[in-house]
Each structure stands twice: as structure tokens, then as C-alpha cells.
Amino acid sequence: MTVRGVSSSIETWRALGFPPTTTPAAPAGIQVVWGLAMGIRSSTRMPTWMRFGTRQRGTGALASRSDGRNQKSRRKSWNAIVRTIGRGPRGVKPGLVPGLRPRATRRPRAGRRSWYPVRRFTGQATPLTRRPGGPDVETLAADRLETLATRIFTTLGVPDGDAGWVARLLVRANLRGHDSHGVIRVPQYVGSIRKGETNPRPAMRVLEETPTTAIVDGDLGLGQVVARRAMEVALDKAARLGLAAVGVRRSNHIGRLADYAELAAARGFVGLVWTNAPTAPSVVPYGGLGRRLSTNPLAVAVPGPGGGVAISVDMATSIVAEGKVRVKRNRKEPLPDGWAIDPAGRPVTDSEGFYGAPRAGLLPAGAHKGTALGLIVEVLGGILSGEGAIGDRTGPVHNGTFLLLIEVARFLPLVDFTGQVTDLVRWVKSSATAPGVAEVLVPGEPEARSEAHRRAHGIPVEAETWRQIEEIAAELGVG
């Protein structure tokens, strides 16, 4: 990774509020550990100004019993964030690292205030290219994708801050190499808003609250917006008492679970997330032929030294996420053997036919183990959250989610914990490699390397996905 690539990633982490995933294998001098808003120390407490919730006036977006904070305090919090972003990490001025400069500004609109840093697009897209043996792809700068997605969502009535947050997480999924949860979801979200299944301005509520638990009703908002609110509630409770469990109901697709677990890990918490989709059966149980479970993902993020993330697991309990089938379909590529079967038990490799009749089903990950994990996700993400478990249900696809945060410092000093985790990772990576394998990687490393590469060289977007996005943009009159 070049110095330019490092500084570029730094700007991304700073604007998003995400720490880099770090491991002992990173070269000396290249590991740059950042926390939310560039200045978190190893303390596990989170000052008020570091909270990342979005407040939209008149929308009730953060309505809850705990929202009695006055607007003057919120303005001071925002000013603190802007000053810190512009300053960079403690002791480091923007000019000391090539390419590091303050880029955060406010962009208020009439009657509303935008509470997220706006990043200006300065990149260029490369022409349409054909990959050897693959489909046509458009290689696009992350800023361009983020800006266009934000404009699409705001045109559909999503508040500025919420639109920017959703767009950033979608593009971040592409950067991290998970195109199944990236901008391929823009047409899906747009269609859901147009059909009235997604509320662009949800009045989220905190229900059934105790000092360590809560249930968040998402009012059918965009999933990333609802999940952010739920994580904000969980972080506040866990910072006070060391433990928090928050259920989320009536939420749309929340995207990559790792994004939320990593926000917790950056503050010294082990973050765990489980999510179900009770009206979207797509996975056959071990030994079965009929679709009975959804892909039921789970995520775990573990704190690393200096506010980084040492381990970040985000996995479906099916052989692959359903979104990866969408990517194959848009690329007009076949499915690999072992991904799916039809109702007769025959392998399915037609990515387009997967969505036709008769309905094929994805296989569970790890045979019976995937089915076992999928059932547990139904219990936690579905039943405990109040969204409900999968069954003979129809209707729009919603996510039930369960968040669990554990403060490390309540069990042992954070520095001791991260030191032991570092030793553990180093021990696993020291294994001799199998033939054809260059290096043993731990969860989170492939994503960090993908982000560095794609930020430097652009994000490949399949031509069909880009055509759909451009068509929507043209219909809405944005570009």
C-alpha cells in the first residue's frame, strides 16, 4: 500500500467514523489506528460528542425517552466533531501526512440541518471495460457512487443525513469487497420506497426500556438508519453499565452487519449482531429440500490495539448471502456447484433461474452447523426482537435484529485484552500455508485489503447494476 493509499483510507475512515481493521502482520509504520472522529483514546467511555446519531428536525428520527438533550448541546457536539475532523488525530496536523486534509463541511437545507460531513467528489470514472472472460463492468470512484446514491435517496424524500449515511454504507460494502451489499441494493431500496414499504422519514421509538435493554421500533425506515439508532442506544447503555442488549423490529434491509459491530469494537466493546428476514425464506435446512430459513447473518467484532478492530466476522449462515446470487445474475455468470438446489435436490447453476419457478434454495453453511446457527439467529434476531421468526408468512421483507455489546474493561484492562488478542491472531497467522496459499488471513483482513485496492483503482460495478442506477437517476432528474 502506498502512502497515498494510506492517506486516502484515512480520509474515508475519518468521514465514516469507522476504524481500520488492523492485524500484527501489517508493516511497521503503516498501521494507522483511528477511532470515531479521530481522537478516541484507549478509554472505553464514549463522550457525548462522539455519538453518531442523525437528528432531523421535525422527523422524530431520534425520538425516545432519552432524547431530552437540548439543541444547544447538540450544536456544541457537532462543532467538536468538525474541529476534530479538521485537526486530524491528536498531535498530527493535516499537512504532516500527504493527502490528509480537512474535507468536512455542513450543508444545511431550508428548514432542516444536515448532521453528517459532506465529502466532495473529485474523482473520475474510467470507460466501460470488459474483464477477461467476464461481463462488462464500469469502474467508478467511490465518491461518485456515494454522491449519486445520496442524491437519489434525498430526491425520494429521505433526509440529507440519513441519505448520506445509507449511501456511505452501501459504497463501503463495495469497497470492502462485498458487492452483494453495495450499490446493487439501490434499485431495491428505491423500489421499496416507491411502493410505500419503506418509510423515508421514520419516527423511531425506543420501547420496553431498562438500564441495559431496549427494543427499537424502526417505523419501517431504511435499515441502515434504524440500525444506527439502535446501536446508538446500545452504546449509551453499555458505556454506563458495561452491557447492553437491544432488539430491533420493523426495519428494512440493514446492510452489512460488520459495519455496526465495528462501531462498537472501536470503543472497546465486543459487538455482536444477529439478523433474520421472516418473510424471505431462501435457504433449505440440512437434509431438506424446501426453503425454510433466510440467510440469517451474524457478525462479531473484537477490539484491537489503539481503538482498531482486530477481528471482524460477518457471515451468512447459508453457503453464501442471497445478494451474491444477485451479483452473479447481473453479471450473467453461472452459480458455482454447491450453492443451490432445486425442490428435487438437483444442483442449480442458473443465476437467473434461481429466482424463477420452481424456486431453488441455498444450501446451509457447514451442513448441519449452518442450520443450527440459522435457528439461533431466528430466536435472537426474530423472536427476541419482536419481529418474529420465519414461517408461513408473506409480505414485504423486514429485518429483525438483536445487538449485544460487552465492555471489555469490566472483565480485564483493555490493553491486556487487546494484547492477548494480538498474540492470538499472530499465533494463527504463523501457521504453515497449504499449497497455493500465500498467507493465512483472519476475518477482516481481506476486507481491509480490498478497500485499499478499490479506493486506489476504483470500484468495479457490473453493467446491469449501473444501467439500473443510471435509469433511476434519469427518472428522478439527478446525476
Order of alpha helices (4+ residues) and beta strands (2+ residues): alpha-alpha-beta-beta-alpha-alpha-alpha-beta-beta-alpha-beta-alpha-beta-beta-beta-alpha-beta-beta-beta-alpha-beta-alpha-alpha-beta-alpha
